[in-house]
Amino acid sequence: MTLSTPTFEKPPIVEFVLGIQFDALPGLSTAHYGQFWDCIGRDSWVGPRDQVPIQESFERFDRKPIASELKLQLETMPPLPRLTLISTSKDRDRLVQFQPTRLHLNWRPVVQIAEQKSSYPSYKALIVEFEKTVAKLREFCEQVNIPAPQINQWEITYVDRFPKGELWQSPSGWGRILPGLFARKDVTAIEGLRMDNRSLQWSFEIEPALGRLHIQTSVSRGPKPNDEALIVSLTARGPLNPETTPTYRDGLDLGHRVSVNQFLALVDDDLRKSWGEKQVS
């Protein structure tokens, strides 16, 4: 699949995540988490926290059972936590997530307000950082005598935020933002009814069986009155394929192109122009 991908000066992105999933690292324990932290650099990453692990997820196109899924069902010990670390950079806008089956690198501004958030990194920039983080994971495994991670899936996520206000006043008006998903015309309710929420999800196969793109919309509500926003999440993920996506980088490149171009095909043209298209990457 060959697609060019435009970039923008002011996209509505508030979170961007690159990740890989792999077979559970044998022999890994919480005692190793400190050594992983040492490996990626305690001067560069701080604020370690234990979080609930992310469940394994497989994009399957047949009904064959996945060995690691069966293994999880048979385990009696509680799963190891997910370790999160925050970057010590000026904006503190990077997050590393590590658990026995996953490694993720997030960009997310500390303040989720368009005028104050840190600069969104391009895919080209963040993928270089992620590749270095994956190399550090492999270095860590070698240091503690654990087999190198056997990657079974790639994953990329974009989260976009559209504050309530000029663009929309109620979920029935989301068609002004995403006419490709919602009707442009507002839903007219009978007297005494007003739509105040929508939570919808779509899934698309990346043909032929290369992965899937999942799109989900919801409303987030802040502490202040009318502090609401439409949240649009796009997650593309898929397995390694020896013919089309033999490496996780090939998969992430594919997921990036599909996610961005599908989103732009669904969004309003005038809104897209307001983001300041810069170039094609």
BELMOQUI-V41851 format. One record per backbone hydrogen bond with DSSP energy under -0.5 kcal/mol. CO is the residue of the C=O (numbers start at 0). NH is the residue of the N-H. If there is no record, write none. Layout:
co=CO nh=NH
co=CO nh=NH
//
This chain:
co=0 nh=2
co=4 nh=280
co=6 nh=277
co=6 nh=278
co=11 nh=160
co=14 nh=158
co=15 nh=106
co=16 nh=156
co=17 nh=104
co=18 nh=154
co=19 nh=102
co=20 nh=151
co=20 nh=152
co=24 nh=27
co=28 nh=31
co=29 nh=32
co=29 nh=33
co=30 nh=34
co=31 nh=35
co=32 nh=36
co=33 nh=37
co=34 nh=38
co=35 nh=39
co=36 nh=40
co=40 nh=43
co=40 nh=44
co=43 nh=87
co=45 nh=85
co=48 nh=83
co=50 nh=81
co=57 nh=59
co=64 nh=66
co=65 nh=68
co=65 nh=69
co=66 nh=70
co=67 nh=71
co=68 nh=72
co=69 nh=73
co=70 nh=73
co=70 nh=74
co=80 nh=82
co=81 nh=50
co=82 nh=97
co=83 nh=48
co=84 nh=95
co=85 nh=45
co=88 nh=91
co=92 nh=107
co=93 nh=86
co=94 nh=105
co=95 nh=84
co=96 nh=103
co=97 nh=82
co=98 nh=101
co=99 nh=24
co=100 nh=21
co=101 nh=98
co=102 nh=19
co=103 nh=96
co=104 nh=17
co=105 nh=94
co=105 nh=107
co=106 nh=15
co=109 nh=111
co=110 nh=112
co=112 nh=115
co=112 nh=116
co=121 nh=125
co=122 nh=126
co=123 nh=127
co=124 nh=128
co=125 nh=129
co=126 nh=130
co=127 nh=131
co=128 nh=132
co=129 nh=133
co=130 nh=134
co=131 nh=135
co=132 nh=136
co=133 nh=137
co=134 nh=138
co=135 nh=139
co=136 nh=140
co=137 nh=141
co=138 nh=142
co=139 nh=143
co=140 nh=145
co=141 nh=144
co=148 nh=150
co=149 nh=22
co=152 nh=20
co=153 nh=237
co=154 nh=18
co=155 nh=235
co=156 nh=16
co=157 nh=233
co=158 nh=13
co=158 nh=14
co=159 nh=231
co=161 nh=229
co=167 nh=164
co=169 nh=172
co=170 nh=173
co=172 nh=175
co=173 nh=176
co=173 nh=177
co=176 nh=267
co=177 nh=180
co=177 nh=181
co=186 nh=188
co=189 nh=192
co=199 nh=216
co=201 nh=214
co=203 nh=212
co=204 nh=206
co=205 nh=209
co=205 nh=210
co=210 nh=205
co=211 nh=213
co=211 nh=236
co=212 nh=203
co=213 nh=234
co=214 nh=201
co=215 nh=232
co=216 nh=199
co=217 nh=230
co=219 nh=228
co=223 nh=226
co=225 nh=227
co=226 nh=221
co=227 nh=163
co=228 nh=219
co=228 nh=230
co=229 nh=161
co=229 nh=231
co=230 nh=217
co=230 nh=232
co=231 nh=159
co=232 nh=215
co=233 nh=157
co=234 nh=213
co=235 nh=155
co=236 nh=211
co=237 nh=153
co=240 nh=244
co=244 nh=240
co=246 nh=250
co=247 nh=251
co=248 nh=252
co=249 nh=253
co=250 nh=254
co=251 nh=255
co=252 nh=256
co=253 nh=257
co=254 nh=258
co=255 nh=259
co=256 nh=260
co=257 nh=261
co=258 nh=262
co=259 nh=263
co=260 nh=264
co=261 nh=265
co=262 nh=265
co=262 nh=266
co=265 nh=179
co=267 nh=271
co=268 nh=272
co=269 nh=273
co=270 nh=274
co=271 nh=274
co=272 nh=275
co=274 nh=8
co=274 nh=9
co=275 nh=8
co=278 nh=6
//
